[in-house]
Amino acid sequence: MKRVFLFLATNIAILLVLSIVLHITGANRFFNNQHGGLDYSTLMLYSVIIGFTGSFISLWISKWMAKMSYNIQVIQTPADADQEWLVGTIRHLAAKARVQMPEVGIYESPEANAFATGPSRSNSLVAVSSGLLRAMEKNEIEGVLAHEMTHVSNGDMVTMTLLQGVLNTFVIFLSRIAASLIDQMLRKNDDDSGPGFGFFIASMIFQLILGFLASLIVMAFSRHREFRADAGAAQLTGKASMIGALRRLQQIMESDPIIDDRSTALSAFKINGKPHETNIMASHPSLEARIEALEKL
């Protein structure tokens, strides 16, 4: 549950920090009308700006953060036959998926995993762990790479950002409305038109609660896009290759379940996520469910 908490905290923290700064500086007064109530149009505009700011900043620096977090060595010129095969395979898959060739990198880790990130389909990064390269056959690795290239071609990084931005917007908007009602109940006959301390505390509490609920929606979409990426990979490399890759991941997780959590924000983008006690908190469907879905194609 520690990883889940950290993931949720990452999505909510920037909203809390911005809210605290705006309260301290007195900027909250800009969405209160002259009668002390909320100016809903101004509040919505405020919510949109703040809600999307953090999401787009995260998207914009996603490649840089991935390289820094995992010390990814981007392959400029292949150093050996294995690196040459890796770059060539991704180039072939990128052409089939009709997307621009991404940067290709390797990060040193015992986990068998890979992920794709980047601000757009034409500016992406596919990173593969050294553990995956050692543990899998080339046809299985090709299935993993096809999965990641499908994420790129589907524009999943941008879609996740837009979804998070929309949810952040409504978290801010609804938490302020609920906090205003609580604040008015606490202050009763106070004629001061500015928001009181009760508004600040209540908005923080509602923001945490609604932020958690919003994260459940993000997790549900994340599981859905994993099924789509598996199906896309099956189209690029064949169903047998993708099923073989997932079965091999299943064997690895049963014998040596290592997940490298150096960046919790990137965990949802990996081909293999850490199992959870409850499915609603998981960023990935179970490997069994993914294999079953592929077999039904």
C-alpha positions, 0 to 999 in steps of 0.5 A: 500500500506504500506505493499506492499512497505515494502514487496518489500523493504525487497527483494530489500534492501539487494541488495542495501546494498551489492551494496553500500558496494562493490562500497565503497570498490572498488570491482566493479573494478573486473567486469570491463575489461582493456578497461573500459567495463564490463567483462560479465562472471565475472559480471554474476558470481558476480550477481549469488553470490550476488543474491542468498546470501540474498535469502538463508540467509533468507531461512536458518533463516526463522524458527528463524525469524518466532519464534522471530517475532510472539513470537511463542510458540512451542508445545513440550508437549501438555498442553491440549486436544486442543493442543493434537488434533492440534499436532495429526492432523498435524502428521496425515497430515504429514504422508499422505503427506509423509513429516517429522513431522514439529514443531508445534506452536501457536502465540497469535494474533486476526487474523485468520491465519496460515503459514508454513516456514522453510529451507526444507521439513524435517525442517519446522514449522507450526504456527497457530494463537490463533484467528484461533483456536477460530474462526473455527471448527475443520474440518475447522482448519483441512483444513487450516492445510492441506493447510500448510502441502501441502506448506511443501510437495510441497517445496514451501519455497525452490522454492520461494527462488530459484525464488527470487535468479534467479530474484535477479541475473538478476536484478543485471546483467541487472542493471549493464549493463544498468548503464554501458551504461549510465555511458559511455554516461555521461563520453564520452572521459574520459579515466579513466577505472574505473566505474564513479559516474554515474554508481553507481547512475544509477545502484541503480535506475535500480536495484530499477526499475527491483527489483520492476518488479521482485517482481511482478513475485514473487507475481504471483508465490505466487498466483499460489502456493496458488491455488496448496496448496488449491488443495493439501489440498482438496486431504488430507482432502477432498474438502468440508473441504477446501472449508469450511475453505475458506468460514469461512475465507471469513466470518471472513474477511467480519466481522473483517478483521484483518491481523497481519503484524508483519513480512511482509516477512512471509505475503506471506506464510499465508493462508490468505493475506491482500486484495489489490486494484490491483491483480498484487500486491497481494501475494494471490488470492481472497478467492472467486477465490480460492473457485471457483477453488476448486468447479471446481475440 
